[in-house]
Structures are given as structure tokens and as C-alpha cells.
């Protein structure tokens, strides 16, 4: 660790300590420090910061810490330790805020469709709701078609209500899953590096040739946007948090470049 800069080293140590304490000492730190849905009874404001230093798996920890130790030292050296701390915290919290906003809008839309169905349990309202749960929709695809052909049949309406009743615990579980990880901040570091050293070439395991940092971040950002919009139910990655890290790093570096240009 002798090649690590002071702040990078401290961030790495904090992350490792919290992971070890959670995994090997029986402390449920993911539940305590993870970021909850803003209207969850388990939400606390401190989680907006603490989730950045908490990881649920070794792979998650390793990938984020690898990015930290790869790009962190050169950024800390270039920006100064103080500015590097600001960059890390601003991008991490900014990523969390964007994720919270998107998740709030997503849950609000589902709740709106849900209450619309309760008021008017029509096949259209039922289908609109099930589309928000693709894995459930696929199971009852045939029933959906039959419901459209028997829209006024009390038996079909009752059956649709029974299916919808299954969705409530799924939604409650969804809003109570804690979000953890430094991914928003590490995406911020990657973006900052690409803006400050746009022509630096990155060698990646999945690509046979080196790619310039600026192109890598653009491609990665496009991928995160696409997967975030797709919102596959089996995907547990907070893509909009990654995009938030990219966005706030862009704003931070633009501010830094503007402020230093006047000196």
C-alpha cells in the first residue's frame, strides 16, 4: 500500500473494515448502513453517506476498490487530497440523490397504476400494472388475454384481484432493499480521470485493444443509460446511481477547471 495516496488509503481501509465486520463478525451493517427508500420506515439521512463504504459481496467490494486504487492516486495527486475528498463525496452523494429521485418516481408510478386498478379493475388497468412486474406478467400471460375477452365477468375480476394481491408484498420487499456500494463514487473517479486525461489509454480485459479514457466513459455511460431504462427485473444494479456519479463528476471537474483558470 506504499504507492497509495493518503485519502485513497483511508477510504480503502474503511471499506475493508466495514466489509470484514459485516461478513465475519456477524454485524448486519448492510441493513444498518445501506441506503433505503426515502419513505421507508428504515430510512435515515446518514445512509446517504454510509452506503458508500458498505458492500454486500467480495466481488462488489473488489471491483470498486480496484477502480479506487487504479484511478484514485493520480487524481488525488493532481487535484490535491482536499479536492479529492470533495470529488469522492460529491459524486457518491450525487449518485445516491439521482438514484433516490429515479426510484421515487418509479415507485410513485407503480403506486398510481395500482390505485387506478383498485378503482377500476379493468383488463387494461390490470395489464398496465402487471407490465411493471414482467416475471409475474409472463406467468399470467394467458389469463390476461382471457380477461380482455371476459372484462365484465365477476370471476375474472376476482381472479385479477387475487393476482394483484400477490404484488403488494413484492413491492414492499422492493422498497426495503438497501442499496450499498461505492459504485457511484468510483464511476465519478473514472469520469474525472477521463476528463482530465482524455487521451490516456485504458487496457481492459474484455477489449483486445487499448481504448482512450474519454471514449470508454462515453460508451460505459451509454450502456448504463440503456440498462437503466430497460429496468430488467432480475437486474439488481443501481444503474442510475452510476449515471449520477458520471453526471456529478462532470459538473465537479467543470467547476474545478473553471475555478483554476482564473488563477
N, C-alpha and C positions, 0 to 999 in steps of 0.2 A: 504493500500500500504506500510505499515511499514515493511513488510517482503521482499520487493523488494530491489534489489541492485541498486546502483546509475545509472548505464548506462541503465539497463533494464527499470527502472522507466522513464528515459528521453525518451527512444525510444517509450515506451507505450504512454506517454503524447503527443509526436509529432504526432504519428499515429492517436490518437483520435482527436486531434485538427484539423488536416487536413480533417479527415472524417466529423466532425461536420461542419466545414466551407464549405465543398463541398455540404453536404446534406441539411443543414438548413439555410445557409446564401446566397445561390444562386450563389456560386462561382464555376465555371466549372474547378475545379482543376484536375479532372481526365484527361481532354483533355490537360491541360497545363503541368501537371507533369508526365503523363503516358508515357511509352516508346513506341516510334513509330518505324516503319520500317526504317532502316538506310538510305534508298534512298527516303523516304517520304519528301515532302517539309515542313512537320510539325515536322521533327526530329530535336532535339537539343541535344548536348552531355550531358548536365546536367540531361537529363531524365534518363540516365543510373543509376544515384544515386537517383533522386527524386521519381521514380516509387516505390522504396522500402517502402516509407512512405505513399503511396496513396492506397486507397481501394474503390472499386465500390459498395460494399454492406456490410450490417452489418454482415452477416454470414461470408463473406470473412475476414473482419476485426477481428471478434471474434475468428475464427479458428486460424488465425496467431498469434494474441495476446495471446491466450490461450497457444499456443506452446511456445511463448516467455517467459511468466511468469512461465511456468512449468519447462522448462529446462534452461532458461537464468540465473537465480540467482546462481544456483550451478556451472554453467560454469564460470560465472564472478568471483565467489569466488575462484574457482580452478585455473583459468588462470591468473587472475588479470583483473581489469577494462580495462586497456590499451589493453591487448591482446584480450579481449572480443570484444572491438570495432573493432579491426582488423579482428577478425573472422567474425563478423556480416557483415561488409562492403565487405570484400574479397569474402565471399560466395554469398552475394547478387549481387555484380557486376559480379562475375564469372558466376553465374547463368544467368544473363542478356546477357553476351557475348556469352555463349553457345547457348542460345535461338536465339539470333540475327544471329549467324552463320547458325544454322539449318534452320531458317526461310528464310534467304537469299538464301540458296541452294534450298529450296523448291520452292520459288518464281521464281528463275532462271530456274529451271527445267520446271515449268509450262510455263514460257515465251518462252523457247526454243521449247517446243511442240506446243505452239500456233503459233509461226512464221513458224514452219515447216509445219503446216496445211495451213497457208496462201499461202505458196509457192506451196505446192502440196496438194490440198484439196481432198485427197483420203479417202475412208471409214476407213482405218487403222489409218491414222493420226487423223481423226475426233474422232474415238473411243478412241485413246490414250489420247486425250485432255479431252474428257468427263469423262474418268475414274478419272480425278483429281477433278471432281465435282460430286460425287456419287448421290447426290439428283437430279441433272439435268439429269444424265445418266439414272436413273430409270424412269424418265418421258418420255424420248425419246428412251427407250429400243427397242420398236418395229420398230421405224424408223431406228435405227442403223442396224438392221437385213435386212431391205428392202434396205438400202443404199448399203450394200455389194452385193446385187443382182442386183443393178442398178448403178454401180460405175461410168459409163460414161454418165448417164442421166443428162442433164443440170438442169432439175427441181430438182433432188435430191441434186445436188451440191449446187444449190441456196438455197435450204431449209437448208442444213447443215450450210451454211454461215450465214443464218438468226439466227440459233440456237447459233452459236458461238458468234455472235454479242451480245447475252444476257450475255455472260460470262465476258465481259470486265468490266462492272460496278460492278459485283460481286467481281472480282479480285481487283479492285480499292478500294472497301469497305474493303476487307480483309486486304490489306496492310496499311490501315489508321486506323485500330482499335488499340487504345492504350492498352498496357499491363501494368497492375498495380498489386501491392501487394508485401508483404514481404515473399512470399512462398519460394523463392529461399534461402533467409537467414534463415528462420525457418527450412527448410529441412537441412540446414547446421548445425544449432544448434542441431537438432535431431541426425545427423550423428556424430557430435563431441561428444555428450553425449554417444552414443553407442560405440565409440572408446575408450573413457576414462573410461567408466563404462560399459563394455560389458555384464557383468552378472547381471546388475540391471534389475529387473523385472518390466515390464510395464503392468498395468491393463487397458484394453481398453473396451469401451462399446460394440464393435462388436465381441469381443472374450470372451468366457466364462471363460478362464483361463489366468493367467498372462503369458507373453512371455518375454524372455530375450531381452534386447535392441538390441544386435547385430543381432539377428535373425529377429527382427521386421524391422530394417533398410534394411536388405538384401531382405526380402520379399516385402517391400514397394518399394524399388528401382527396383526390377524385374517387379512389377506391373506398375510403371511409364514408364519403358522402353517399355513394351508391348503396353500400351495405346498410348504412343508417336508414336510408329511405325505404329499402326493401323490408327492413324490420322482420327478419325471419324469426319465427317463434323459438327455434332451437338455438338461436344466436344470443349468447349472454354477454357479448362485448358491448361496452358503452361507446359506440362509435361517435356519438355527438360530443362526448367528453373529449375524445381525440381531436375532433374538429375544433372544439373550444380551445384546446391547447395550441393548435395551429393559429387560430384567429388572434388570441391574446398575445402570443409570441410575436406575430406580425406587427401588432399595434405597439408592443413594448419596444421592439427594435427600431421601428419608425420613430418613436419618441426619442429613443437613445441617439439615433443618428441625427435627428433634428436638433437636440439639445447640445450635442458635442460640436455641431457645425458652427455654432455661434461663438465658440471659444477662440 
